[in-house]
Amino acid sequence: MSVTPVPTGERILDATLEVLARRGESRLSMRDVAETAGVARMTLYRYYSTKDDLLRALARHEQRRFDERLEEALRDATTPADRIDAVLRAIVSFQSERATRAVVTAEPGFILQRMRRALPVQRRTLERLVGDALAQAPAVRSGSATPGDVAEVLLRVAMSQFLVPRRDPDALLRVLHASVGFPASERRRARRAS
């Protein structure tokens, strides 16, 4: 069985995240990133000529991973409730798996800045992927919120969990379901568990 090698650009971005977690943004060096990625510094500079270019690329890389995770989660979801459930589970799962959590401790200011920039992008992603399902939320149907408003609240709650985590990710999932007005049914929970 052959293992597909990780593309150089992705290895560099993964290494950047690792170095950020260890050293923080202010002490992030291109040399440390190159060493951690296992590439020559000249290779790193061919991909990203400055530290700012590298950090912008990392933000785009993480956003792409987030989008892909949501799209994958929605592949088999058909009803509005199933689609909301799939997206919320994907968000909670994405947060619990990301190496970025260590960066929160090492460089909270950097993470807050990135979250501020990511929120509108992620809101648009949720609106694009499940806006029609969010339109079924009680707050939207009553006219007191838009699907985008509901998407933003969900993301803000999820981001707060990322910054100050609870030990029980299922508790976050229950709160997110309640926030949108689509409690997770036993049937959906059983299907996701299998």
C-alpha positions as CSV (number, residue, x, y, z in Angstrom):
1,M,0.0,0.0,0.0
2,S,1.5,3.3,-1.1
3,V,1.0,6.5,0.9
4,T,0.3,9.6,-1.1
5,P,2.9,12.2,-0.3
6,V,1.7,15.5,1.2
7,P,2.3,18.3,-1.4
8,T,5.1,20.7,-0.4
9,G,2.9,23.7,-0.1
10,E,0.6,21.9,2.3
11,R,3.5,20.5,4.3
12,I,4.8,24.1,4.7
13,L,1.4,25.4,5.9
14,D,1.1,22.5,8.4
15,A,4.6,23.2,9.6
16,T,3.7,26.9,10.0
17,L,0.8,26.0,12.2
18,E,3.0,23.7,14.3
19,V,5.7,26.5,14.7
20,L,3.0,29.0,15.6
21,A,1.8,26.7,18.3
22,R,5.3,26.3,19.7
23,R,6.7,29.8,19.3
24,G,3.8,32.3,18.6
25,E,3.6,34.7,15.7
26,S,6.2,37.2,17.0
27,R,8.9,34.5,17.1
28,L,7.8,32.6,14.0
29,S,10.7,32.4,11.6
30,M,10.9,31.2,8.1
31,R,13.9,29.1,9.0
32,D,11.9,27.2,11.7
33,V,9.0,26.7,9.3
34,A,11.4,25.3,6.6
35,E,13.1,23.0,9.1
36,T,9.8,21.7,10.5
37,A,8.4,21.2,6.9
38,G,11.6,19.4,5.9
39,V,12.3,21.7,3.0
40,A,15.1,24.0,2.1
41,R,14.6,27.7,2.9
42,M,14.9,28.6,-0.8
43,T,12.0,26.2,-1.4
44,L,9.9,27.9,1.3
45,Y,10.7,31.3,-0.3
46,R,9.6,30.1,-3.7
47,Y,6.2,29.4,-2.2
48,Y,6.0,32.3,0.2
49,S,8.3,35.3,-0.1
50,T,7.5,36.8,3.3
51,K,6.1,35.8,6.6
52,D,3.0,37.8,5.9
53,D,2.5,35.9,2.7
54,L,2.9,32.7,4.6
55,L,0.4,33.7,7.3
56,R,-2.2,34.8,4.7
57,A,-1.8,31.5,2.9
58,L,-2.2,29.6,6.2
59,A,-5.5,31.4,6.8
60,R,-6.7,30.6,3.3
61,H,-5.6,27.0,3.8
62,E,-7.5,26.6,7.0
63,Q,-10.6,28.2,5.5
64,R,-10.4,25.8,2.6
65,R,-10.2,22.8,5.0
66,F,-13.2,24.2,6.9
67,D,-15.2,24.6,3.7
68,E,-14.3,21.1,2.5
69,R,-15.3,19.6,5.8
70,L,-18.7,21.2,5.6
71,E,-19.3,20.2,2.0
72,E,-18.3,16.6,2.8
73,A,-20.6,16.5,5.8
74,L,-23.5,17.6,3.6
75,R,-23.0,15.0,1.0
76,D,-25.7,12.6,2.3
77,A,-27.9,15.1,4.2
78,T,-31.2,15.8,2.4
79,T,-33.7,17.3,4.8
80,P,-33.2,20.8,6.3
81,A,-32.8,19.3,9.8
82,D,-30.3,16.7,8.6
83,R,-28.3,19.4,6.8
84,I,-28.2,21.6,9.9
85,D,-27.2,18.6,12.0
86,A,-24.4,17.7,9.6
87,V,-23.0,21.2,9.5
88,L,-23.1,21.6,13.2
89,R,-21.4,18.3,13.8
90,A,-18.8,19.1,11.2
91,I,-18.0,22.5,12.9
92,V,-17.7,20.8,16.3
93,S,-15.5,18.0,14.9
94,F,-13.3,20.4,13.0
95,Q,-12.6,22.5,16.1
96,S,-11.7,19.5,18.2
97,E,-9.3,18.2,15.7
98,R,-7.4,21.3,14.7
99,A,-3.8,21.8,15.8
100,T,-4.8,25.5,15.9
101,R,-6.0,25.0,19.5
102,A,-2.3,25.1,20.7
103,V,-1.9,28.4,18.9
104,V,-4.7,29.9,21.0
105,T,-2.5,29.4,24.1
106,A,0.7,30.5,22.4
107,E,-0.7,33.5,20.5
108,P,-4.3,34.4,21.5
109,G,-4.1,37.9,19.8
110,F,-3.2,36.3,16.5
111,I,-6.1,33.8,16.7
112,L,-8.6,36.6,17.6
113,Q,-7.4,38.6,14.6
114,R,-7.7,35.6,12.3
115,M,-11.2,34.8,13.7
116,R,-12.4,38.4,13.0
117,R,-11.3,38.0,9.4
118,A,-12.7,34.5,9.1
119,L,-16.2,35.2,10.5
120,P,-17.6,37.0,7.5
121,V,-16.1,34.4,5.1
122,Q,-17.4,31.5,7.2
123,R,-20.8,33.2,7.5
124,R,-21.0,33.4,3.7
125,T,-20.0,29.7,3.4
126,L,-22.8,28.6,5.8
127,E,-25.3,30.8,4.0
128,R,-24.2,29.3,0.6
129,L,-24.3,25.7,1.9
130,V,-27.3,25.7,4.2
131,G,-29.0,29.1,3.9
132,D,-32.2,27.4,2.7
133,A,-32.2,25.2,5.8
134,L,-31.4,28.1,8.1
135,A,-34.4,29.8,6.6
136,Q,-36.5,27.2,8.4
137,A,-35.2,28.3,11.8
138,P,-37.9,29.7,14.0
139,A,-36.2,33.1,14.3
140,V,-36.0,33.4,10.6
141,R,-39.6,32.3,10.0
142,S,-40.8,34.8,12.6
143,G,-39.0,37.6,10.8
144,S,-36.7,38.5,13.7
145,A,-33.5,37.2,12.0
146,T,-32.1,36.4,8.6
147,P,-30.4,33.1,7.7
148,G,-27.1,35.0,7.7
149,D,-27.9,36.2,11.3
150,V,-28.5,32.7,12.4
151,A,-25.3,31.5,10.7
152,E,-23.3,34.2,12.4
153,V,-24.7,33.4,15.9
154,L,-23.8,29.7,15.3
155,L,-20.3,30.6,14.3
156,R,-19.8,33.0,17.2
157,V,-20.9,30.4,19.7
158,A,-18.6,27.8,18.1
159,M,-15.7,30.3,18.1
160,S,-16.2,31.0,21.8
161,Q,-16.0,27.3,22.4
162,F,-12.8,27.2,20.4
163,L,-11.3,30.0,22.6
164,V,-12.6,28.7,25.9
165,P,-13.3,25.0,25.4
166,R,-15.7,22.9,27.4
167,R,-14.7,19.3,28.0
168,D,-17.9,18.0,26.5
169,P,-18.2,18.8,22.8
170,D,-21.7,17.2,22.8
171,A,-22.8,20.0,25.1
172,L,-21.7,22.5,22.5
173,L,-23.6,20.6,19.8
174,R,-26.8,20.6,21.9
175,V,-26.5,24.4,22.4
176,L,-25.9,25.0,18.7
177,H,-28.9,22.8,17.8
178,A,-31.1,24.7,20.3
179,S,-29.8,28.1,18.9
180,V,-30.9,27.3,15.4
181,G,-34.2,25.7,16.6
182,F,-33.4,22.2,15.1
183,P,-32.8,19.9,18.1
184,A,-30.9,16.8,17.1
185,S,-33.3,13.9,16.8
186,E,-32.5,10.5,18.2
187,R,-32.7,9.1,14.7
188,R,-30.0,11.5,13.4
189,R,-27.8,10.9,16.4
190,A,-28.1,7.1,15.9
191,R,-27.3,7.4,12.2
192,R,-24.2,9.6,12.9
193,A,-23.0,7.2,15.6
194,S,-23.0,4.2,13.2
